[in-house]
Amino acid sequence: MAKEIVALAPTEIVGAGFSLESFERGLQANPDFIGCDAGSSDAGPFDLGSGETTSHDLRSIRRDLRVMLLAARARGIPLLIGSCGYAGGDPHIERYRRIVEEIAREENLHFRLAVIHAEQDKRFLLGKLREGRIKPLNPWGFTGESFGELSAATLERCERIVGCMGSEPYIEALDRGAEVILAGRSTDTSIFAALPLREGLSPGPVWHAAKILECAAAAVEKHGQPDCLMARIGEEHFVVEPPSPALRCTPLSVLSHMLYENPSPFHLYEPSGMLDTSAARYVAVGDRAVKVTGSRFVPAERYTVKLEGAEKVGYRAIFIGGIRDSLLLGQLEEWMEEALRTFRAKVRSAYGDAVSPEDYQVVLRTYGKDGVMGPLEPVTGLVPHEVGLIGEVVARDQELANSICYQLRYTFQHLHYGGFEGLVTNIAYPFAPLTIPVGPVYRFVLNHVVEPEDPLELFPMEIVEV
Amino acid sequence: MGGRTTLGRLAKIVRSKNAGPFLFCVDMFFPDAASYQRVRASGVLTKEVVSGLYGVSREEIYGVFWSDTAMGIKVTILRRYPNGDPDARDVLSAQQHVPFLELEIP
């Protein structure tokens, strides 16, 4: 009988939750492994820069991990978690490790744990840069800082840098007998591709199945709550099916997922090559499963690892308020310009030479008017009946941001407008404190790949008995 | 199907989302081949038009892709600001598809 590997993806990201009933049905199909993605760059650079895990909730993460860990140990199948702690750096993976060790103690579980690090040492990368082994990831020919040659100064400015690992470190961990793998930043697909590749299945169907599995039930026809997805991967094909009888995959739903969060609808780049789905065929199997054939994987000439880096921009303070007065809303733009001029004069008078306009940045967002689209908003010329205003100041430290945000807020609060005499109060704050310190602000800066000596060089591994 | 209509009326789903920290993409799916082919055959959806809708240069558009099998269109564009920049407006690029909705299709 031809070889087949069954993969179970409980949910789209650890912490998002999933139905226990669906998971139990998935287990009844005797999966060879359980895999789950735990991170992304999607929610912005804060977690990467700060080392915190804010994009998903720790209590919810603990719940999901417990269910997965208990099932994997009860069946003696590997559990692979990638991009731990969202950003996949050292503090993030450490957070996951503590949770997993606590669950193991509470449930009296014993297993071999692999912890695979993805955080990169700046000095090491500076060496790679000098050797000409770091290159811009720019097949598009874009211009701008993030798309050009990397400078040592940009590397130095990063608060934290991670490399996106491929499937090789996972395979190495499995070779070394790991039963549970907690990995740092990974390509979403590597988590699911590792075990089937290790079993010798051909890379085309494996990487394509991995891409469909990485967001679990996101590939079903009517996506509701996060839930499980399973795939049977064979030599020349794979079949995907949601364990929940209430959900179904259709050829269109599976094909559509290939487009999700991917610049190209047919091609997906991995450290070791490119998945090409342009000739793939999607055929319904029964009512709820889809069989995919014709997926190809084109090996890369050079193995490359993508880097993600975040630099600190400053510290943010904001105020949030509503404006409802139609007289004011009718002249909102002029009034806001006037308020900004008044504010800048007040900052000059309050701080003198101690603060120059370059020391802070002001952003105003008017929700109900153009808060979402900004200058691209196609609807113009209407007077909204209500506007939500978020005033934002980013400055070099939190104290200065708070102080300047106070000046901004107080100016907007009382600046008079045409047609109204005397003291007015313009902003309906929903709550106090009126000035809200938000903390550090980070920005993604790296869009580069590094060429390692071998696929494991950037990803040191610890193997421990829990 | 006579007269002019809009892309928003023809499509089943028009959605936007990040494609990494520096790009976002707009995916459009259609309920039937006729609607999809009508948009495709109209020739309206070009890099030039996208450049006008989003105030970006032609070079800042990674691609306009047509998937006949998915009856879908993907347009991938450089973000105006990288994810997390103080001037950026949409962390997930969740609501950046709107300019397409009113695009007139003959």
Boltz contact constraints between the chains, C-beta under 6 A:
constraints:
  - contact:
      token1: [A, 41]
      token2: [B, 21]
      max_distance: 6.0
  - contact:
      token1: [A, 42]
      token2: [B, 18]
      max_distance: 6.0
  - contact:
      token1: [A, 44]
      token2: [B, 83]
      max_distance: 6.0
  - contact:
      token1: [A, 44]
      token2: [B, 84]
      max_distance: 6.0
  - contact:
      token1: [A, 44]
      token2: [B, 91]
      max_distance: 6.0
  - contact:
      token1: [A, 45]
      token2: [B, 84]
      max_distance: 6.0
  - contact:
      token1: [A, 140]
      token2: [B, 62]
      max_distance: 6.0
  - contact:
      token1: [A, 142]
      token2: [B, 78]
      max_distance: 6.0
  - contact:
      token1: [A, 146]
      token2: [B, 22]
      max_distance: 6.0
  - contact:
      token1: [A, 255]
      token2: [B, 70]
      max_distance: 6.0
  - contact:
      token1: [A, 256]
      token2: [B, 70]
      max_distance: 6.0
  - contact:
      token1: [A, 259]
      token2: [B, 27]
      max_distance: 6.0
  - contact:
      token1: [A, 259]
      token2: [B, 74]
      max_distance: 6.0
  - contact:
      token1: [A, 261]
      token2: [B, 17]
      max_distance: 6.0
  - contact:
      token1: [A, 261]
      token2: [B, 19]
      max_distance: 6.0
  - contact:
      token1: [A, 262]
      token2: [B, 19]
      max_distance: 6.0
  - contact:
      token1: [A, 263]
      token2: [B, 19]
      max_distance: 6.0
  - contact:
      token1: [A, 263]
      token2: [B, 23]
      max_distance: 6.0
  - contact:
      token1: [A, 263]
      token2: [B, 62]
      max_distance: 6.0
  - contact:
      token1: [A, 263]
      token2: [B, 76]
      max_distance: 6.0
  - contact:
      token1: [A, 265]
      token2: [B, 65]
      max_distance: 6.0
  - contact:
      token1: [A, 265]
      token2: [B, 67]
      max_distance: 6.0
  - contact:
      token1: [A, 265]
      token2: [B, 74]
      max_distance: 6.0
  - contact:
      token1: [A, 361]
      token2: [B, 86]
      max_distance: 6.0
  - contact:
      token1: [A, 363]
      token2: [B, 86]
      max_distance: 6.0
  - contact:
      token1: [A, 372]
      token2: [B, 95]
      max_distance: 6.0
  - contact:
      token1: [A, 374]
      token2: [B, 89]
      max_distance: 6.0
  - contact:
      token1: [A, 376]
      token2: [B, 55]
      max_distance: 6.0
  - contact:
      token1: [A, 378]
      token2: [B, 99]
      max_distance: 6.0
  - contact:
      token1: [A, 394]
      token2: [B, 86]
      max_distance: 6.0
  - contact:
      token1: [A, 442]
      token2: [B, 84]
      max_distance: 6.0
  - contact:
      token1: [A, 443]
      token2: [B, 82]
      max_distance: 6.0
  - contact:
      token1: [A, 443]
      token2: [B, 84]
      max_distance: 6.0
  - contact:
      token1: [A, 443]
      token2: [B, 85]
      max_distance: 6.0
  - contact:
      token1: [A, 444]
      token2: [B, 21]
      max_distance: 6.0
  - contact:
      token1: [A, 444]
      token2: [B, 82]
      max_distance: 6.0
  - contact:
      token1: [A, 444]
      token2: [B, 83]
      max_distance: 6.0
  - contact:
      token1: [A, 444]
      token2: [B, 84]
      max_distance: 6.0
  - contact:
      token1: [A, 447]
      token2: [B, 22]
      max_distance: 6.0
